[in-house]
Amino acid sequence: MDTDVLVKIFKELNMIQLAPVSRVCHSWRMACSDPFIWNTLDLGHLQSNFIQTTAPPYIWVDERSDRRLTRILRMAMALSFGNVTYMIFHFNLYMKDDHLSYISERSPYLRRLVMPAWNRITKVGICQAIRRWENLESLTMPSIPHPPYIMEEISRSCKNFSQLKVMGTFDVNFAFAITVNLPKLKVLSLRCSIITKQALLLILDSMDGLEVLNISHCLLLETLRRPVRSELDQAILHKGSRIREFFHCQSSSCTTCKRMIEDEGLMRWYRYEDWFWRRDEVSSLDLGDYGKLFDENCVNRLTAS
C-alpha cells in the first residue's frame, strides 16, 4: 500500500494503537513515524498525581505517576523518530529534569513548547534543554522567581525565537529580563496574569519590534507590594495602539475577567473547563482542540495499567 495512504490511515490512531502497528513491517514502521502524524505531541490530557507542599518545590508527585510519564515519553519518542516539532504539556504535569533531558535529546527540531509547570525543573535542566532546541521559536512557561537566566539562554541558543507566553505573575524584573535579552520578540501573551503597571509600561516603551501583545483578563496592579488594582489609562492605551495587535479586556461582564477577580489574580485552572487553559486571543498561541494521538482513551488505559 502507498505510504501516503498508510499515513492518512494511521493519523486516525492514537499512540497506543500505533505501537503494535509500527511493528508489522518496515514500511508500516516508517509510516507510523511520519512527521504528518508526529508534528504535534499533545499530552494535554495527562496530569501528575500530586500533593501540594509548603517547602520547595511545593509539589510532591507520586512515584507511580513519574513512572507512567516515563513510559509514555519513551513510547512517544521511539515512535516519532525525532519528528516532533510541537509539544504540549498540562499545567498539572510536573516533569523532572530526567524527563526533560530525555525528550530534548530525542526531539532536536522542536519549535514550540507549552510547559506551564516547572516546579521540579531546575535551572540546569531547563537551560540544557534550551541549548538542544536551537530551532525553538515559541515557549509557554510559568512565572518564575528569577527569569533572567532562561531569557539569556534563549537569546544565546534560539536565534529564531519570536513568541513567549507567561502564565502567572509578571513583574518589572520579568519585563526587564525580556527587554534586555529578547529585544526582537514579536509576540507576547500575558493573558490571565497579574501584571504590575511598571512592567507593562516597560514592555510598551522598550519593545519596538513587538507586533502582538495580549493582556486580556489580566489584573493590573500598581505594585506587587502594594496590590492596588489599576485600570488601563489613556497613556497605556495610546502606547498599546502603536502595536499591530493589542489585546486587552477588563470587562465586568466578561466571564474570564470575573474568574480572575474571584481567584485573586492566580487563575485556578483546575476549577474550570478542561479546555479553558488552552485558549488564547492570539491565534498562534491558542492550543485548539486535543489531538487524537494522545486522547482520553490513552489516558484511561495507561492510568489503569
Order of alpha helices (4+ residues) and beta strands (2+ residues): alpha-alpha-alpha-alpha-beta-beta-beta-alpha-beta-alpha-beta-alpha-beta-alpha-beta-beta-alpha-beta-beta-alpha-beta-beta-alpha-beta-alpha-alpha
